[in-house]
Amino acid sequence: MDGINHAMFPKVTFVNGAVAETNFHLYKFLKIKDAPSEIEVKFVDSEEAPTGLGEPALPPIAAALANAIFAATGKRLRKLPFAEQLG
């Protein structure tokens, strides 16, 4: 869910050198109602680095989401956050 959120929404803006999103009420997050009802996760056993099951999965989510959006809409998304390009 965190990976989907990072691909879709986060944007930090600066005004006069200061961050405009001063707290979480100004920083958009994925809401549970907008989350997929199911997410399929597969783990691949490996002795290769990196190990663990947490953060290594985060970066490829954006590419997988972009490919899913392309498959559904025919629109290629090449810049984060995706929500700005989807309107």
C-alpha positions as CSV (number, residue, x, y, z in Angstrom):
1,M,0.0,0.0,0.0
2,D,2.8,2.4,0.8
3,G,4.3,1.8,-2.6
4,I,1.0,2.5,-4.4
5,N,0.7,5.7,-2.3
6,H,4.2,6.9,-3.2
7,A,3.5,6.3,-6.9
8,M,0.1,8.0,-6.9
9,F,0.2,11.0,-4.6
10,P,3.2,12.3,-2.7
11,K,4.4,15.7,-3.7
12,V,6.4,18.1,-1.6
13,T,6.3,21.7,-2.7
14,F,8.4,24.6,-1.5
15,V,7.3,28.2,-1.1
16,N,10.0,30.7,-0.4
17,G,12.4,27.9,0.5
18,A,10.1,26.3,3.0
19,V,8.0,23.1,2.7
20,A,4.4,24.0,2.1
21,E,3.0,20.7,3.3
22,T,3.6,21.4,7.0
23,N,1.7,18.4,8.4
24,F,-0.2,15.3,7.3
25,H,-3.4,17.2,6.7
26,L,-1.7,18.8,3.7
27,Y,0.0,15.7,2.4
28,K,-2.2,13.3,0.4
29,F,-2.3,9.7,1.4
30,L,-4.1,6.7,-0.1
31,K,-7.3,6.1,1.8
32,I,-8.5,2.6,2.6
33,K,-11.6,3.2,0.5
34,D,-9.4,3.8,-2.6
35,A,-7.1,0.8,-2.0
36,P,-7.3,-2.4,-4.0
37,S,-9.6,-4.9,-2.4
38,E,-7.0,-7.6,-3.0
39,I,-3.2,-7.5,-3.5
40,E,-1.3,-10.7,-4.5
41,V,2.1,-11.0,-3.0
42,K,4.7,-13.6,-3.9
43,F,8.0,-14.2,-2.2
44,V,11.0,-15.6,-4.0
45,D,13.5,-17.6,-1.9
46,S,17.0,-16.4,-2.6
47,E,20.4,-16.2,-1.0
48,E,21.2,-13.1,-3.0
49,A,21.2,-9.6,-1.5
50,P,19.2,-7.7,-0.6
51,T,17.5,-9.9,1.9
52,G,14.3,-9.3,3.8
53,L,10.7,-8.8,2.7
54,G,10.0,-5.2,3.5
55,E,11.6,-2.2,1.6
56,P,13.0,-4.1,-1.4
57,A,9.4,-4.5,-2.7
58,L,8.7,-0.8,-2.6
59,P,10.5,0.5,-5.7
60,P,9.0,-1.9,-8.3
61,I,5.5,-1.1,-7.3
62,A,5.5,2.1,-9.3
63,A,6.5,0.3,-12.5
64,A,3.9,-2.5,-11.9
65,L,1.2,0.1,-11.3
66,A,2.2,2.1,-14.4
67,N,2.0,-1.1,-16.5
68,A,-1.4,-2.0,-15.0
69,I,-2.7,1.5,-15.8
70,F,-1.4,1.2,-19.3
71,A,-3.0,-2.2,-19.8
72,A,-6.4,-0.8,-18.6
73,T,-6.3,2.6,-20.3
74,G,-3.6,2.5,-23.0
75,K,-2.0,5.6,-21.3
76,R,1.7,5.4,-20.5
77,L,2.7,7.1,-17.2
78,R,6.3,8.1,-17.0
79,K,6.4,10.7,-14.2
80,L,5.6,10.5,-10.6
81,P,3.1,11.2,-9.0
82,F,0.7,9.4,-11.3
83,A,-2.4,11.1,-10.0
84,E,-1.4,14.4,-11.6
85,Q,-1.3,12.7,-15.0
86,L,-4.6,10.8,-14.6
87,G,-6.6,14.0,-13.8
